[in-house]
Amino acid sequence: MLRAPGGEPGQGQVWVRTTLPLLEGEPVSPVAAYLGLVDTANGMNVRLDPREWAFPNVDLTVHLYRTPDGGPGYWLGLDTLVTFGARGVGLTSTTLHDEHGPVGRAEQILTVRSMAARH
């Protein structure tokens, strides 16, 4: 993972990649391999301390406006902004990039819960 300088809680840019196949021994399209890391956006630029707060995404929607260059070993850029509402709902909004520029957007609805409330 590479993190761009200048981020702040809930906002920032990172580049991630993996050389692991999506499913060992099975061919995977470059787009499927690229999308395999998109779900990580919610944990890359956290707004609250994950030792004190849980904020899992309950869904993920991706819109691509061009085909990304992807596959095992290719970089996925995540330019992310995390916002929380007043009633335990949040949103992770991410502009997706490949090495040539933006390719689309990802949106993740979050449920935000204090870990202290569980004890």
Secondary structure per residue as TSV (DSSP state, phi and psi in degrees):
chain	resnum	aa	ss	phi	psi
A	1	M	-	360.0	139.1
A	2	L	E	-120.0	128.0
A	3	R	E	-108.7	130.0
A	4	A	-	-73.7	144.1
A	5	P	T	-67.4	156.9
A	6	G	T	93.1	5.5
A	7	G	-	-71.7	166.7
A	8	E	B	-142.8	167.9
A	9	P	T	-53.2	123.1
A	10	G	T	85.4	1.6
A	11	Q	E	-151.3	133.6
A	12	G	E	168.1	177.8
A	13	Q	E	-124.7	136.2
A	14	V	E	-138.7	157.4
A	15	W	E	-120.1	130.7
A	16	V	E	-129.9	156.7
A	17	R	-	-160.4	163.2
A	18	T	-	-142.7	147.4
A	19	T	-	-99.8	0.7
A	20	L	S	-78.7	140.4
A	21	P	-	-71.7	154.5
A	22	L	S	-62.0	-42.6
A	23	L	S	-141.0	115.9
A	24	E	T	-55.1	130.2
A	25	G	T	81.4	0.1
A	26	E	S	-115.7	136.3
A	27	P	-	-69.2	140.5
A	28	V	-	-130.9	135.8
A	29	S	-	-66.4	153.4
A	30	P	H	-57.0	-37.1
A	31	V	H	-66.6	-43.4
A	32	A	H	-62.4	-40.4
A	33	A	H	-64.8	-41.0
A	34	Y	H	-61.3	-47.5
A	35	L	H	-69.1	-20.2
A	36	G	T	-61.1	-19.6
A	37	L	T	-104.3	-6.5
A	38	V	G	-60.2	-35.9
A	39	D	G	-62.0	-19.1
A	40	T	G	-71.4	-11.7
A	41	A	H	-54.3	-38.6
A	42	N	H	-63.6	-25.8
A	43	G	H	-100.1	-0.3
A	44	M	H	-83.6	-32.1
A	45	N	S	-133.5	71.0
A	46	V	-	-69.4	148.4
A	47	R	S	-92.4	-31.0
A	48	L	S	-127.5	159.2
A	49	D	-	-64.7	118.2
A	50	P	T	-68.5	-9.0
A	51	R	T	-80.1	-18.4
A	52	E	T	-112.2	-21.0
A	53	W	E	-132.8	142.1
A	54	A	E	-106.1	136.5
A	55	F	-	-147.0	55.8
A	56	P	-	-67.9	149.2
A	57	N	B	-83.1	141.0
A	58	V	S	-101.9	-7.4
A	59	D	-	-159.5	166.7
A	60	L	-	-143.7	125.9
A	61	T	E	-121.7	130.2
A	62	V	E	-123.0	133.2
A	63	H	E	-123.1	121.4
A	64	L	E	-109.0	133.7
A	65	Y	S	-108.3	0.3
A	66	R	S	-156.0	160.3
A	67	T	-	-75.9	123.0
A	68	P	-	-75.4	149.8
A	69	D	-	-77.8	120.3
A	70	G	-	-152.1	-175.2
A	71	G	S	129.2	170.9
A	72	P	T	-54.6	129.5
A	73	G	T	92.9	-12.3
A	74	Y	-	-83.2	150.1
A	75	W	-	-85.2	140.3
A	76	L	E	-114.9	121.0
A	77	G	E	-94.4	135.0
A	78	L	E	-125.1	113.5
A	79	D	E	-107.3	102.3
A	80	T	E	-118.1	143.4
A	81	L	E	-131.1	125.8
A	82	V	E	-110.3	128.2
A	83	T	E	-125.7	146.1
A	84	F	E	-120.6	137.3
A	85	G	-	-88.1	-179.9
A	86	A	T	-80.0	-13.9
A	87	R	T	-119.5	34.2
A	88	G	S	81.8	20.2
A	89	V	E	-122.2	139.8
A	90	G	E	-137.5	177.7
A	91	L	E	-145.3	128.4
A	92	T	E	-104.4	116.8
A	93	S	E	-112.4	127.7
A	94	T	E	-134.4	131.2
A	95	T	E	-88.4	125.9
A	96	L	E	-93.4	138.6
A	97	H	E	-129.8	154.0
A	98	D	E	-117.0	-169.3
A	99	E	T	-68.6	-8.0
A	100	H	T	-105.7	-4.6
A	101	G	E	132.5	-167.9
A	102	P	E	-64.7	144.8
A	103	V	E	-126.5	-15.6
A	104	G	E	169.1	-162.3
A	105	R	E	-135.3	153.1
A	106	A	E	-130.7	138.9
A	107	E	E	-127.8	133.8
A	108	Q	E	-130.8	120.0
A	109	I	E	-79.5	136.1
A	110	L	E	-115.9	149.7
A	111	T	E	-108.5	123.3
A	112	V	-	-108.2	121.1
A	113	R	E	-138.7	137.7
A	114	S	E	-71.5	134.9
A	115	M	S	-72.8	-24.7
A	116	A	G	-64.3	-30.9
A	117	A	G	-67.2	-15.6
A	118	R	G	-85.1	-10.7
A	119	H	-	-98.9	360.0
